[in-house]
Structures are given as structure tokens and as C-alpha cells.
Amino acid sequence: MIDLGMITTSIELSGYKVERNLGVVRGITVRSRSVLGNIAGGLQSLLGGRLSIYVELCETSREEAFQHMIQHATERGANAIINVRYDANEITDGITEVLAYGTAVFAEKI
């Protein structure tokens, strides 16, 4: 498993030299809001403030995509992922794709 300290949004790892670039890796998940979740979210939105139902859905989706990306990198023999990004797209009303992607590398301490 890749050490979370070896995953960065930067294009380099401080104190490490990239020995091999193993290519782009990604993790994807597609989630929908449930009817009950939409009702609870709608009620929360009437009161204003933080919409915890939707925050939890977003956090879960991002974490799932992130873990899939790590798995993909590990399968390629990477020990680090650089230049990590997230993207999200609505496929249709209430169904969202979340993508985590970056560059899998094998890095060694300088």
C-alpha cells in the first residue's frame, strides 16, 4: 500500500527523486442521492447552513474514488502518486461521477 505521505498535489515529492513514471492512475465512483437523502437535504436547506447529508455523500464519494486511485497505482508498482486532482460531473439529475487521478511513480529517497 502507498503511504499517504507519498501522495501529493505537487508535481514532485520533497526529499525524493522520481525514478520511474508509471503513468496516469485514476479512481472513479458514481453515486446517487437517495429519495430519503433528498428529503432530509431539502429539510436542512430550508433551515440554511451546512447540509450535512450532502457533505457526507461528497466525502464518501471522494474517499471511495481516492482509494480506487491508490489501488490502481499499487497494481502498477508505484510507491507514490503525484499531481493528484479531483473532478466531478453530473451524469444525470441526482447521479454524479467523482474521479480522483494523478501520476503513479516509483520514487526513492534522496
N, C-alpha and C positions, 0 to 999 in steps of 0.2 A: 504494500500500500504506500502511496505517496504521502510524505509528511506534509501536513497543512502549511508548515513554514516554507515549503518549497512550491507554493502556488502563489502567483503574484499577477497583478495587473500591469506590472512593469515589463519592459522588453528585455530585462536582464535580472539576474539574481546576484545581489551584493555578496561578494566573497566567494563566488562560484564562477567557473568557466563552462560554457555550454560546449560539450564535446560532440554531441550529435543532435541534430534537429530531426525529430521523428514525425513531424507533420502536424496538421491541424487535427484536434480531437474535439468532440462535441458530446454533449448530453442533452437529450430532449425529453420533454414530457408534455402531455396535452391534458388539460384539466377543464372540468366544467363546474359551474356553481349548481348546487342542488336547489330544488324548489324551496326547501326549508331554509337553506342558507340565504337565498334571495329574500325570503320573507323577513328573516332576522336582520339581514343587512339593510333592508328597507326601513324596518323599525328603528334601527340605530341611526340611519341617515336623517330620520325625522327629528331626532334629538340633537343632531350635529356632533361634531368632534370625531374622534378616532373610530373607524369602522373595524373593530377587532375581528369580525367574521371574515372580512376580505383580506385583512392583514395576514391572518393565519393561513388562508388559502394561498396567498402570494408567497409567503415564507416557505410553506411546504413545497410548492411547485419549484421554487428556486433551488431549494436544498436537494430535491429529487434530481433535477437536471444537473446540478453540481456533482452529485455522487456518481451519476452516469458518466459524466465527463472524466472523472478520476478513474473510473473502471476502464474506460476506453483507453486512457493514457497508460495505465498499468499493463493492459494487454499488449501494448506496443513496446513495453520495456522501458518506459520513461520513469524517471525518479523525480521529475519536476514538471510543472506546467507554467509557462509564462504568457504574458499578454492576454490574460483571461478577461472575457466580456460576457455580458448577458444580453439577451434580446427577447422580446415577447411580441407576439402577433395574435390578434383575434381572428380565429378561423371562421367562426360564425357567431351569432349572438350567444354569449354565455360560454363559449368554448375558446380557450386560449392555449396557445403553444408557448412554452418557455424553453429557451435554448441557452445553454452555457457552453462557451467554446474558448479555445486557447491553443497554444502551440506546445505540444509534448516535446520534451527534451531530456537528454541524459546529461547531467551536469556533475562536475567534480569540484571539490573544494580547492581553492587556490592556495 
